[in-house]
Amino acid sequence: MLVSARSFAEYRAMFALDDRDLEQRVLDCPGGAASFVAEAGRRGIDAVAVDRQYAENREELGLLVERETAFKRELLVRQTEGYVWSWYADVDDLIRQWTANARAFRADIAARPHRYVAGSLPGLPFADDSFDLVLSSHLLFSYGGRLGEEFHRAALAELARVARREVRIFPLVAHDTGERYAGLDRLREELAALGVPSRTERVAYEFRPEENEMLVLSTAGHRAPARTAPGPAGAVDPVRWRHREAGA
Ligand SMILES: C[S@@+](CC[C@H](N)C(=O)[O-])C[C@H]1O[C@@H](n2cnc3c(N)ncnc32)[C@H](O)[C@@H]1O
């Protein structure tokens, strides 16, 4: 899994965020080296990021984005035809934007460390309903081939538990096959049975063809069942952190 560093503007587009959405308390899960929380802070938005890498690789996560530039460039150049070049002008523009975003992340995690919490799905270190809106980009469904359906089921329930109003997830297709996550409808039915209705919504962001929909979970009427598992310490995470992995 490569470290990515998307921007506040990309988050706005991926999650169709309007100004009212951003008046609320927002969680970015997983935050990676994205600059969403940094830019949100500058705008007075109450946002927090959580990522399992924040336990050890904090500022280093931003540095990794820069160290991997040549490798990423090589990967993207080989596959330029598999992408939609509307957000980024070309591969060099993507590298330039991600480098700037990663630098903003590094400066912010150093200046406001409390905004970056170490935690791993499916056991987040937050109380029920801690955030109004939870945003999740490029983990669930994206790595569907590697993360099993059981992980998705548990992770979705966990994101719903900490969200008072809504969870938004982008994209709905796997990064390696470009196909919509096969278990999506089944997982949505199961969530509905737990009192979490959902909808899919087209958004104005598309980097891979057909990768232009988010899933919105409405959590306002949902009360999470009492925990039976011990949470973060006891959670088993099937995704190992592997950067510089060809094809990832
Ligand atoms: C591709 S990055 C996406 C980062 C950010 N959302 C963005 O779009 O730039 C995926 C991130 O997921 C994190 N991650 C992987 N498994 C995780 C888990 N089980 N719980 C929390 N974070 C996880 C990784 O550490 C990595 O930073």
The ligand as an ORCA input file, in Angstrom:
! r2SCAN-3c Opt
* xyz 0 1
  C      -3.861      4.933      0.526
  S      -3.692      5.705      2.116
  C      -5.056      6.857      2.120
  C      -4.742      8.091      2.956
  C      -5.668      9.282      2.744
  N      -7.046      8.969      3.061
  C      -5.567      9.825      1.332
  O      -6.503      9.658      0.560
  O      -4.524     10.418      0.993
  C      -4.216      4.379      3.155
  C      -3.878      4.577      4.634
  O      -4.578      3.574      5.364
  C      -3.830      3.307      6.535
  N      -4.328      2.022      7.072
  C      -4.179      0.784      6.547
  N      -4.858     -0.109      7.285
  C      -5.430      0.583      8.307
  C      -6.266      0.226      9.411
  N      -6.653     -1.035      9.599
  N      -6.682      1.183     10.266
  C      -6.303      2.482     10.086
  N      -5.517      2.886      9.055
  C      -5.100      1.955      8.177
  C      -2.401      3.283      6.048
  O      -1.515      3.486      7.128
  C      -2.409      4.426      5.020
  O      -1.961      5.628      5.597
*
